[in-house]
Amino acid sequence: MERDLVERPIGEWLVEWGLITEKQLQVALSDSRTHLLPVGMCLVLREQIDPEVIQSAVIGQSYLRDGTLKTIDASNAMTLVKRKHVSLGVAFNLLGIQPEPLPRNRLGDLLSATGAISSTELKFVLNLAKATGLPLGRILLNHGSITQDLILFSLSLQSRIRSCEIDRNTAIDNLCKYVEDGARNSIMAGIGLHAETLTGCLLVKSGVISEVSIKDALSASSSQGSRLGEVLVGKGIVRQEMMDSTLEVQKLIRSHKFTIPQGLSVLRNVHAAQRREEKRSESSNHGHRTKPLVMSFYRYLKLTRALPEVILRAGSNQDALTRESVQSEMEMTWQELRAVSSLAEPVHPCLPDDVRSLLQRCGFISDEQLVIAQRAAYTYKLVLDQVMSIEQALIEFHRLKIEEAQPRDWTGTFPNLSAI
């Protein structure tokens, strides 16, 4: 297969298919580098493309990379997706396009074939990927399912399969050996909650450092008679703030106040925040300044795909609200919404009457929709409080939705935000 089809990024396909302009792509690429978000999500945040279109484009890109779809068919299908606002599957049916029945080389398929991830967990994370529109690899890392090293090795094999440098069976054999060797040599090979929450395990599984770095630090720690954290901080491998956060998360997990995935998600966010701070510092030193990517709660709701149809149609039929007035009234309401936890009863949302009334006026009619709005407010606040990144919050939102966890009463207040 042509290497261009394998390595060509999604942004270039979006431009070729006429879904965005080259100028919009360059702005999105800048946003992506600055804020550590996927290009597609940056485009959605700037309301330059719909989440559903991005999802169809990513699927089309996957078909092209696997060699099961012709470029002309992909182009025609995406044109229909844009014009008719339909999914890629519907576009295929309308155009009579049938991708070739060749083996797919998706990341989930490769990991499942090696036993690195169970079919049950794969189904769960695939549902999260579909709901959020995020790449599967990011979901797996945020969910704490697989280490970053394994993801990177799997992606390298996937690329080599698609470029015909290696056949699928050989790649799977190599991946199986990598998984088996990793299980034998990994510092995370222990069984039980204590072993899973060792400081080194948490740092590796959250992607802060590699297993090689941890093993070197453990060796130095043993020879010097020092604590692992002291060695990592002393060598400049981990910042003190990161170590403090890791030890705090460790306590919360072991006291059953956090699940392991929740703890890892927090650590990844702390690490991402430190990386953003370093990038801002580098930009300041070079005289460059970047504008923060901020969004209103309305746009966050749009990312969650939780907005009722009446809002997406720019208002309710009864009140004939304009799109701008709906956004404005909802934004004022979010200043009053409060949330500290999403993992408790009651089933029905405990909202103040005025908040409930405005939500219903804006289209959140049923109790189910009100619970979704409350859950979204909770995860949105995690973004505002810099506990999670936007993509981590979206994953958490859909995880709670899939698991049907219910939010508690509101507490605390949202700060005022301006839309980008």
Secondary structure, DSSP 8 states (H G I E B T S, - for coil): --HHHHH--HHHHHHHTTSS-HHHHHHHHHHHHHHT--HHHHHHHTTSS-HHHHHHHHHHHHHHHTT-S-HHHHHHHHHHHHHHT--HHHHHHHHT----------HHHHHHHHTSS-HHHHHHHHHHHHHH---HHHHHHHHTSS-HHHHHHHHHHHHHHHTTSS-HHHHHHHHHHHHHHHHHH-TT---SHHHHTSHHHHHHHTTSS-HHHHHHHHHHHHHHT--HHHHHHHTTSS-HHHHHHHHHHHHHHHTTSS-HHHHHHHHHHHHHHHHHHHHHHHHHHTT---------HHHHHHHHT---HHHHTTS-TTTT--HHHHHHHHHHHHTT---S-SS---SS----HHHHHHHHHTT--SHHHHHHHHHHHHHHHHHHTTSS-HHHHHHHHHHHHHHT-------S--------
